[in-house]
Structures are given as C-alpha cells and as structure tokens.
C-alpha cells in the first residue's frame, strides 16, 4: 500500500506520502472504530483527493510479490517461495483504480490493529487474581559461536541453532493486590516451531505460574498470527486439552495480534538474551552448545527465567492429524474455551465482556466449533478401530487379558457332528447344529486348535466371506459325478445284502469327508 501511495505522490497525483497520512485525511479519528469502519456520520463520505494528470504516460511503481522457484536436491525436484520487490509500470488511472480497491481492506487492517491493542490494554488493567495474561513469541534462532573459530567452522554451513520461545506473564498477586510480571524464555536445540513444539514450550510457563499463585483458573494467551505457528487448527486442539494437565483451568482465550503488528515485550526478551550471549563470546567465552548457552544466560541474567525443552518433550505432545478445521481461520483474532461448554467460540476481534458460547454483542462473532475429543477418548477410539481391523489369530493371545475385550467378545460358534450307523446300512446321517451361548468367554487358540470339532473364530470380523482353515471337517455338497457314484455304490450294497432301505433326502446332497 505504501509503495503505491509513494509512486502516486512522486508523480504529484496525491498529496499523501504513506498509508498513515491517507487514513488521517479520510478519518476524523484514526483510533475510533466507527471511523475505520466507515460508519461515522462525520467522515464516512470523505474520499481521496487526486490532482490533474496525463493518462497517456505510464509511471513506475513497486510492489512486493511472492515467486515460486524450483530447484533440485539429489535429483529430487523441490519448490520454494521467495518474496521480492519488483518494479512495474502502469497508467495513472490503473494505479488509482488499484488504490481504491485496496482501501476497504486497508481500513479493516488498521481497525484490527487499533482494536486488538485497545482490548489487550484494557485486559491488563482489569485482571483479577484468578486471571493471567501470557504474551509470547518465538525469537529468531540463536547461532552458536566460539571465541576463536577455524575457517572451516566460521564459513561452514549448518551451524547448531538454538530455539528461543520468550514470554511475559502479567498477573495480580492475591495477597498484596500488586501487579506482577514474570519473564521467561524456554530454549531448545530441536528447532521446530510448529503446534507440537508450542505445546511443549507453554507447559513450563503455566507450571511456573502455579508457584506464584494457585488460584489461577483463567489464562489469556496473546501471540502474533502466523498460520504455521499459532493460528491453526492444531492450536485450537491444544486449547481444549490444557485442562487435562491443569484441572483447575476453567477458561482459556487465545488472542491474535494483527498480521505484521505482533511485536512486543517477548521480542525484547529474546533480543536481550542473544545480545548477552554474544557479549560473552566477545569476552572469550564459548557458546557452542545448548548447555553452554544455558549456563551463560543463567549466570548473567537474574530477571529472566530459563528452561530447557528437550526433543522428547516435544515428541511426547501428540496431536491427531484429523483435527477439525474452522472455516475462516485466517479471520480469527480470538478463540474462547470454557470447561462448562461443549463448543468453542471464534471471533474476528477480541472481546473480554462476552463469554464463551454466546454471540458477541459487539458484532465480533464468527462461529462455533465443537470441542475436540480429549487424548484419552482418542486413544480409546483408536484401540477400538484397531480391534475392528486386526483380528488375526496371531494377536488373539495378546488381547485376551484385556478386561474390555473379554466383556465385548462372545464364545465362538461351536458345531457338533453326530454320526449314526444302522443295521446293514452304509448310510451316514448328518446333523449339524450351530449352538451359541451367551457366556462371554474367549478361548485362546492353543485350547481349540487340536480339537477336531471346533471351528475357527474371529473377533468382530467385518466380513463373513473368510475361508475357514478347518474346512475338511465340514459337510460339503456333492458334485454331479459324486452323486452318481454314490448312488451306484448304494445299489450294489443293497443287492448284496438283499434288502433295500428308504434313502434319506440329505444323503443325496451331502457327504462326510
């Protein structure tokens, strides 16, 4: 926006030199919500004043653009996005049209900046002894250094990096009623900045606050809004899971500052820590590992607490991949969760007057989303799905000791075959009765595999088309040739004995193997 305004100003088409000056000329108060919403009765009809210009002469202007570049690594083609400043040309009327189309979005951007800062400042002033505001952010990774380095180390690639996640917590002391601040930085040599890592980094912050006061039941998080870190569906899942580790937690809000305007106190903490480490290196101390970094900061800085996050701490925070998505996530600036409500509330701006589960009376409401399942519920569901699809005999022995499985399975179907011989007859009468009992018992495979009358069984088998391994014990239908052969054999035996018996209808269709 500023680049476009500068180009028009350079060609003497408008008087304003930047976006802030343009907003001041179009609004009677740049910090008033009605003015930035263009609903103010005094300034809603103000427009940009343009001077005379020739529209047949193109002018130059600049803009930031993202470009996708492809490259190859070990024969594998990859792509990366790079943002660069490019020079363009266009007619003055084209630039004016482009500016007018960008103004509504720019007004909304300025409104989000002002309102978020205003809401957070009001929250700080009105905190209760049961509330805490945690402002946090990732600092740029620290590059480990040595006081003296060989050339291969100095110019070599891929030096060890240290992740810094700094935070400032604001709370009210319940005993003295004084306003207190706690500064903390969690560090790690595992350089992921995703939701799983964020979950591991915020746990020590909350645990440390419990040392100051045990009455906290409401946490307000404040961060910037990159979708790769804080503003995504996995963070929404984490919000709903914090009570599993902190049972006293009843309310959580996560507030996002406007994109490009998320700087604050945590960035100052990260800057001080890295500057202190660099100063120690200049005075002859090596900071080449995470342990060296921790020792240096611990010795030099007393007002900032340091906590190490290991790779295992991050990997232990499991987040399911099928977490629900909230449509309109990029417009969200506040997420609310409460223990007494089954829905999470999403708002386009922060509001601390309207509670979770109701539409904001200030017009900030975006929508609701059902609270995700807890980790325990997800594990039980995964176990059930596993048993539904994995019912091979090899794992039956492993699951028979589980009480849940013993209560959910029934005794295998048992078939009994009775054979009777009559005088002078070679006829076999087959009676197969499938008997099932209601007793819920599971027999392990070693108890039934050697008994000829037992049939194989499967727990919760999704398909009944499985071919049983003991098929030789079943009575199978005869083919046409076998029927003729059997009939001829019987007639020969009847002639030999001199008697003829009435044949059973089943004998013509079945035979025992």
Protein Blocks (a to p, Z undefined) as FASTA:
>chain_A
ZZmmmmmmmnomafbfbfklmmmmmpcbfkbfklmnopafklmmgccddddddfkbccdd
dddddddddddeehiacdddddddddddddfklmmmmmmmmmmmmmmmmmmmmmmmmmmm
mmmmmccfkbccdddddddddddddfbdcfklmmpghiadddddddddddddfklopacd
dddddddfbfcfbfklmmmmmmmmmmmmmmmpckbcbdcddddfdfklmncfklmmmmmm
mmmmmmmbmbdcdddddehiagcfklmmmmmmmmmmmmmmmnopacfbfklmmmmmmmmp
mkbccddddfklmmmmccdfkbccdehklmpcbdcddfkbcbdcddfbdcfkbcghiacf
klpafbdcdddddfklmmmmmmmmmmmmmccfklmmmmmmpmklmmmpccdddddddddd
dehiabdcddddddddfbdcdddfklmmmpmkbccddehiabfkbccfklmmpccdddfk
lmmmmmmmmmmmmmmnopacdddfklmmgccZZ
